[in-house]
Amino acid sequence: MPNSSSTTQFLLLAFADTRELQLLHFWLFLSIYLAALLGNGLIITTIACDHRLHTPMYFFLLNLSVLDLGFLSTTVPKSMANSLWNTRAISYPGCAAQIFLFLFLMSSEYFILTIMAYDRYVAICKPLHYGTLLGSRACVHMAAAAWGGGFLTALLHTVNTFSLPLCQGNVLDQFFCEIPHILKLSCSESYLRGVGLVMFSAFVFWLCFVFIVFSYVQIFRAVLRIPSEQGRHKAFSTCLPHLAVVSLFITTGMFAYLKPPSISSPSLNLLVSFHYSVVPPVLNPLIYSMRNQELKESLMKFISGMVLDSEKFPITLQR
């Protein structure tokens, strides 16, 4: 069996074996990818251009949309290319880069979601201190900490994973490179070192999860004390999009990594990995734009402005 020094490429799990289904997979992923680019791109551009949205909540939403675009671009284009060219291969450096970027963007997104829970907690439970606790400098520092924490997490895991000798071949039961599947290829005596780092990261993520739950417990208690129904509805409307995104992100990830081995199968692994790596970045813009009236109005205004500009300055064809 090849070891890590002789492994030059890995073989990914294919979505389909027949040429027709491979092309169907390519066009399906291309449609999903373009929809995610459009949705997240509109949110990024709208927040950047509309001065009314230059608030901490939308600043963190802009970060989330940037991370979603990167998160999706890490796995989907390579999977599309493999289906189009009828191959399963990914190079050793390409696999390492994919694992690093996937972990970097996923961890940073989780940290940003944790900060967004803190933002909603301060806005509802400590509104008089909102400007002090979430000033522009504090928001930049928190966002930088989230990106930096994701970078450090990804760097440690990537270096640790690819320093392990591989003794179990080069076939991965996943459509993109992922640490648990690389660890399955490592030698048994070096396996525990990688597991230890994974457990430490899981503990950090668990602390973030506890913080999010604690924040929303305090938020719901504060909202229920609001006397007017209109006030309660307004407070809930600012929290529900974030709560929906967090629930989607956490539940899909937990099911993917904590499902019992007895129900694992190649087809189920593909379905689950698609659900947690592709679905959240695609749905996040829809969740926020549908549930947030202020963002929805800004999006409609931005799109209307683009349409009017295109009608005002039409493109003329010259011979």
C-alpha positions in Angstrom: 0.0 0.0 0.0 1.3 3.5 -0.8 2.5 5.7 2.0 2.2 9.5 2.3 5.5 10.1 0.5 4.4 8.1 -2.6 0.8 9.3 -2.7 0.5 11.9 -5.5 -3.3 12.0 -5.8 -6.5 10.9 -4.2 -9.6 9.4 -5.7 -12.9 11.1 -4.7 -16.3 9.5 -4.6 -18.2 10.1 -7.8 -21.9 11.2 -7.8 -22.6 9.0 -10.8 -21.1 6.4 -13.0 -22.9 6.8 -16.3 -22.0 9.7 -18.6 -25.6 11.0 -18.7 -25.8 11.3 -14.9 -22.4 12.9 -14.7 -23.5 15.6 -17.1 -26.7 16.0 -15.1 -24.7 16.4 -11.9 -22.5 19.0 -13.7 -25.5 21.1 -14.8 -27.2 20.8 -11.5 -24.2 21.9 -9.5 -23.6 24.7 -12.0 -27.1 26.0 -11.5 -26.8 25.8 -7.7 -23.4 27.5 -7.8 -24.6 30.4 -10.0 -27.7 30.8 -7.7 -25.4 31.1 -4.7 -23.1 33.5 -6.4 -26.1 35.7 -7.4 -27.7 35.6 -3.9 -24.6 36.2 -1.9 -23.2 38.7 -4.4 -26.4 40.8 -4.2 -26.3 40.8 -0.4 -22.6 41.8 -0.3 -23.2 44.6 -2.9 -26.3 45.9 -1.3 -24.8 46.1 2.2 -21.7 47.7 0.8 -23.6 50.4 -1.2 -26.5 51.2 1.1 -25.4 53.4 4.0 -28.5 52.5 6.0 -27.1 49.0 6.3 -23.8 50.1 7.7 -24.6 48.6 11.1 -22.9 45.8 13.1 -25.6 43.3 12.2 -25.2 43.8 8.5 -21.4 44.1 8.7 -21.4 40.5 10.1 -23.9 39.4 7.5 -21.6 40.7 4.8 -18.8 38.6 6.3 -21.1 35.6 6.4 -21.9 36.0 2.7 -18.2 36.3 1.7 -17.5 33.1 3.7 -20.5 31.4 2.1 -19.1 32.2 -1.4 -15.7 30.9 -0.5 -17.1 27.9 1.3 -19.1 26.8 -1.8 -16.2 27.6 -4.2 -13.9 25.3 -2.3 -15.8 22.1 -3.2 -18.3 22.6 -5.9 -16.1 23.7 -8.9 -13.8 20.7 -8.4 -16.7 18.3 -8.3 -18.2 19.9 -11.4 -14.9 19.6 -13.2 -14.5 15.9 -12.3 -18.0 15.1 -13.6 -17.4 17.1 -16.8 -14.1 15.4 -17.5 -15.1 12.0 -16.2 -12.4 11.7 -13.6 -12.2 11.2 -9.8 -8.7 12.4 -9.2 -7.5 15.3 -7.1 -3.8 16.0 -6.6 -2.1 15.7 -3.2 -1.4 19.5 -3.0 -5.0 20.2 -4.3 -6.4 17.9 -1.6 -4.4 19.7 1.1 -5.5 23.1 -0.2 -9.1 22.0 -0.3 -9.0 20.7 3.3 -7.3 24.0 4.5 -9.8 26.2 2.7 -12.8 24.1 3.7 -11.8 24.2 7.4 -10.8 27.8 7.3 -14.1 29.0 5.9 -16.3 26.6 7.8 -14.6 27.5 11.2 -14.7 31.2 10.4 -18.4 31.0 9.5 -19.2 29.3 12.7 -17.3 31.9 14.7 -19.1 34.7 12.8 -22.4 33.1 13.6 -21.4 33.0 17.2 -20.6 36.7 17.1 -23.9 37.4 15.4 -25.7 35.8 18.3 -23.8 38.1 20.6 -24.8 41.1 18.4 -28.5 40.1 18.8 -28.1 39.6 22.5 -26.7 43.0 23.1 -29.2 44.7 20.7 -32.2 43.2 22.6 -31.0 42.7 26.1 -28.6 45.7 26.5 -29.8 48.2 23.9 -28.4 51.2 25.8 -24.9 49.8 25.6 -25.1 48.7 22.0 -23.1 51.5 20.6 -20.4 51.0 23.2 -20.1 47.2 23.1 -20.4 47.0 19.3 -18.7 50.1 18.0 -17.0 50.0 14.6 -13.6 49.2 16.0 -15.0 46.4 18.2 -16.8 44.9 15.2 -13.7 44.9 13.1 -11.7 43.3 15.9 -14.3 40.5 16.4 -14.5 39.8 12.7 -10.7 39.7 12.5 -10.7 37.3 15.5 -13.2 35.0 13.7 -11.2 34.9 10.5 -8.0 34.5 12.4 -9.4 31.7 14.6 -10.6 29.9 11.4 -7.2 30.3 9.8 -5.4 28.9 12.9 -7.8 26.0 13.2 -7.4 25.1 9.5 -3.6 25.4 9.6 -3.2 23.2 12.6 -5.5 20.5 11.3 -4.1 20.6 7.8 -0.5 20.3 8.9 -1.3 17.6 11.4 -3.3 15.6 9.0 -0.8 15.6 6.1 2.1 14.9 8.5 0.6 11.5 9.2 1.8 8.5 7.1 -0.9 7.0 4.9 -1.0 3.3 4.7 -4.5 2.5 3.6 -4.5 3.6 -0.1 -5.8 6.8 -1.6 -9.5 6.3 -2.1 -11.8 8.7 -0.3 -15.5 8.0 0.4 -16.4 11.7 -0.1 -16.8 14.0 -3.1 -14.3 16.4 -1.6 -11.2 16.1 0.6 -12.2 15.9 4.3 -10.1 15.2 7.4 -12.1 12.2 8.7 -11.7 10.4 5.4 -8.0 11.2 5.2 -7.5 9.9 8.8 -9.0 6.6 7.7 -6.1 6.2 5.3 -3.5 6.8 8.0 -1.5 4.2 9.9 -3.2 2.9 13.0 -0.4 4.0 15.4 -0.6 7.6 14.2 -4.4 7.8 14.0 -4.9 8.9 17.6 -2.8 12.1 17.2 -5.2 13.4 14.6 -8.2 12.4 16.6 -6.9 14.3 19.6 -6.8 17.6 17.7 -10.2 16.9 16.2 -11.6 16.4 19.8 -10.0 19.7 20.9 -11.6 21.6 18.1 -14.9 19.9 18.8 -14.7 21.2 22.4 -14.1 24.8 21.1 -17.1 24.5 18.8 -19.2 23.1 21.6 -18.3 26.1 23.7 -19.5 28.4 20.9 -22.7 26.3 20.7 -23.3 26.7 24.4 -22.7 30.5 24.0 -25.3 30.7 21.2 -27.9 28.8 23.2 -27.3 30.9 26.3 -27.6 34.1 24.2 -30.9 33.0 22.8 -32.3 32.0 26.1 -31.6 35.5 27.4 -33.0 37.0 24.2 -36.3 35.1 24.4 -36.7 36.0 28.1 -36.2 39.6 27.2 -38.5 39.6 24.2 -41.3 37.9 26.2 -41.1 40.8 28.7 -41.8 43.4 26.0 -45.4 44.6 26.6 -46.5 45.4 23.1 -47.1 42.6 20.5 -45.6 44.8 17.8 -42.4 45.2 19.8 -42.1 41.5 20.3 -42.7 40.8 16.6 -40.0 43.3 15.6 -37.5 41.8 18.1 -38.2 38.3 16.9 -38.0 39.3 13.2 -34.4 40.4 13.7 -33.4 37.1 15.4 -35.3 34.5 13.4 -33.1 34.7 10.2 -29.9 34.2 12.2 -31.5 31.5 14.3 -32.6 29.7 11.2 -29.1 29.9 9.6 -27.5 28.7 12.8 -29.9 25.8 13.1 -29.3 24.8 9.5 -25.5 25.0 9.8 -25.3 23.1 13.1 -27.9 20.4 12.5 -26.5 19.4 9.1 -22.9 19.4 10.4 -23.8 17.4 13.5 -25.7 14.8 11.5 -22.7 14.5 9.1 -20.1 14.0 11.8 -22.1 12.3 14.5 -24.2 9.9 12.6 -23.7 6.2 13.7 -21.4 4.2 11.5 -24.1 1.5 11.2 -26.2 3.7 8.9 -23.2 4.9 6.7 -23.2 4.1 3.1 -21.6 5.8 0.0 -24.9 7.1 -1.3 -25.9 8.4 2.2 -22.5 10.0 2.7 -22.9 11.8 -0.6 -26.3 13.0 0.3 -25.3 14.2 3.8 -22.1 15.9 2.6 -24.1 17.7 -0.1 -26.6 18.8 2.5 -24.1 20.4 4.9 -21.5 21.7 2.5 -23.7 23.0 -0.4 -27.2 23.7 1.0 -26.5 26.3 3.8 -24.5 28.7 1.5 -27.3 28.6 -1.0 -30.1 29.0 1.4 -28.6 31.7 3.7 -29.2 34.6 1.3 -32.8 33.5 0.8 -33.4 33.1 4.5 -32.1 36.6 5.3 -33.7 38.4 2.4 -37.1 36.8 3.0 -37.2 37.4 6.8 -35.5 40.7 7.0 -37.8 43.5 5.8 -35.0 46.2 5.8 -32.7 44.1 3.7 -35.5 43.1 1.4 -36.3 46.7 0.7 -32.7 47.6 0.1 -32.3 44.6 -2.3 -35.4 45.6 -4.3 -34.1 49.2 -4.4 -30.7 48.0 -5.6 -32.1 45.7 -8.3 -34.6 48.4 -9.5 -31.7 50.8 -9.8 -29.7 48.3 -11.9 -32.7 47.8 -14.2 -33.2 51.6 -14.6 -29.6 52.1 -15.3 -29.6 49.4 -18.0 -32.7 51.0 -19.6 -31.1 54.4 -19.4 -27.8 53.3 -21.0 -28.8 50.5 -23.5 -26.0 48.5 -25.1 -25.9 49.3 -28.9 -24.5 46.9 -31.4 -22.3 48.3 -34.1 -21.4 46.7 -37.4 
